[in-house]
Amino acid sequence: MDRKLEKKTWTPKFIAIVTGSVLLVSFVFYQLVFADARSSMNVSMERITIATVSEGEFTDYIPVSGSIEPGEVFFLDAIERGNIQEIVRESGAIVDVGDTILVLTNSNLQLEVMERETGLYFQINNLRQTRLLLDQNDLQQQGQLAEIDYQINLLQPQYERFKELHEKKLISDRELEEVKEQYDYNLKRKKLTYESYKNDSVARSIQKRQLRDSELRMEQSLNGVGHILDNLVVRAPIAGQLSTEQIEVGQSINSGERYGQIDILDKFKVRVPIDELYLPRVNTGLKGTFTFSGGTYELEINKIYPNVTGGRFEVDMVFTGETPSGIRRGQTVRIRLELGESEQARLLPSGGFYKDTGGNWVFVVNPESGKAEKRNIRLGRKNPEFYEVLEGLNAGEKVIVSGYENFGKNEVLNLR
């Protein structure tokens, strides 16, 4: 007899379908809820550089290079034009005050000096002749006064006698009148001549003072003209080391042309070009250090040249202490220029990551998971060694500091 077979619900096929569906749903749920959806890539540890964030002293400084220059320089400029007749001291020689450096020759200048001297002598002689005429005029007027006084001295007693004789009726009226007229005439003449002499004396005094002043100026000019030729012999105005351009005997040097300088050897300074980016932060008084022959020496900015050329400006730095022995003009030194005071801060070693992120984020390494994850940070000041960390990183954390150009837009790096 046929028996009815019951249909099984949980067949192996059905169980397999249900199991697969559950696994599929679970996988989708895990991916949506628990799985890391961030983009990632595998990176070899050998291709990256990892540094540790630390707590320490942050020194705000920049490295700059400067050239040694004399602290004081006296430039040698030609006063008079001429041809070099003799080079007495060569470039590099040590000179004292008054030492002869060059001897120039200029025939035209010599002729010009002679003509000017002749002209000045002629003018001085004219002035002296004018002064002599004034003195003669003064003597002539004095002689006129003396002559008038003589006539008065003769006429006065005669006039007195004639008056007595006239009273006694011994002479006529006409005789008395003639003597009286001569006497009165000489009195008036004396008064007028004296007034003229007094006025002329004042004018002569002023004129003679002006003549003396003019003569003094001409003598000074004559003395100056006489020293013009002295300028053809070039002497050292100060003691130091002579440094001249390439000059040869017979070479022409124009007036005002700079042909050398004298460096004072006991003083040096350093001329330092600095990027214009730091112009607002550079002030006089900032200090810097450099090493030379195993010693460390300190410098200080004492002058800033604000003109910017080729994206750089220059400063002068002087030694605040001992000057290194053996240093020479033109040498280049590497200076650590401090822009601010040292402070305690979290420090992140510098690296190529900054040019890719602008310091806004970094990859932080998680040693437990073996991954490096992207994290936003904020950096402050920087120096050639460290960045100052303001936010986003703690001391002891490890950060990839090498370049990020090969990481694309991935947010997680799987370190292998």
Phi, psi and omega in degrees: 000131180292140180247135180287125180270133178280136180282125180279132180282312184268069177283158178305323180294316181294319180298321180295321180294315181297314181300316179297320180295317180297316180297320180295315180296318180297319180296316179297318180296319180296318180296323181284326188256313190254332187288151178279113184268001182290149178289144182215168176207157179271135183228135177281136181296334182287345184260003182231163176241127181247133178233160183253134175289136183224165173259132181188189182271123180260122178252120181276100182217163175228145176275131179225160177242139179225162179247140181288130177227156176298143179293327178225135182227137173247114182280142179257110178245137180293127178279318180239150178284146178181172175257142182290118179268325182205136173257107186278318181232130183277165177300136181099349181287150174270126184239153173253168180299129178092352179295137179284131180255308181226155170236121181255161175226141180206099183295319180298319179295321179297317177296319180297319179297318179298317179296318180293321177297318179298316179297320180291319177299320179296316179294321178296319178296320177298318178297318180293324177294318178298318179295323177296319177297321178296319178295320178295320178297322178295317179294323180296317179294322176296322177296321177298317178296320179295320179296318178297317178299322179297316179295320179295319180295331177281319186281330184297310178293326177296318179295321179295318180294318180297327178295318179294318180294324180292324178294329179271004178065032181266340176231164183275168177297322183297319179297319178294321181294322180297315179294319180296319179297317178297320180293313180295322179300315180292327176295315178295319179299320179296318181297313181294317180296321179294319177298317178297318180296320180295314179295317179295327180296319178296314180296319180296322179298316178295316182295319180293324177295319177296322178295320178296318179296316179296319180294322179295317178296320179293323177294322175296319177297320179297319178295318178295318178298322179296332180273352179301317181292338176295334180290346177284346174256107186274122181241155181287124179280338179220169177269141180166200180258126182280136175224115183240161173289176177288105182235150182226157176298134182094346180292142180271135177239127181275157177297131181087353180286135179271122183243000179174189179203162176241123181262133174279120193280342184270004179224135177226157172221170180238123176268120189239120171276137182229144179301138183298343177301330185264004183305317180294340185260352183264125179226161174296144181101343178295144185250158177211161180227154173209160180254143180209123180054040176084356179248157179252132184233145184254139178237162178218137179287124178242352178206137179240129176263108188286348180293130181257125179229124180063032179078013181222149172239167186239151174227157173253131178241136181244158180284131178271345179227228182289140175271132182298135178284146179086000181283147185229153177300137179094347178293149179256134178235148179263120188246139173262099185268118181274127181262351181195176180285151177287142180220155174285136183199167170277132189243131174245120180304144182288158181186182184285351182297332189296322182289340179268334184245347184067014181078014182270337179202160179214168171265118180262130184277132173255103185299330184288317182270346182071026181237160173239125186248144179290135180216137177283137179222175174223124180253154178250238182289165178216154170226178184299345183254322188223159166252145175275121181271122178262320181211152168101344181226147177244156178300137180098340179287150182254138186227140173283118184252356177283175185297148181254012188296338182264001185267351179061220179258015178294144182256345180227136178245125176270108186279128182240000000 
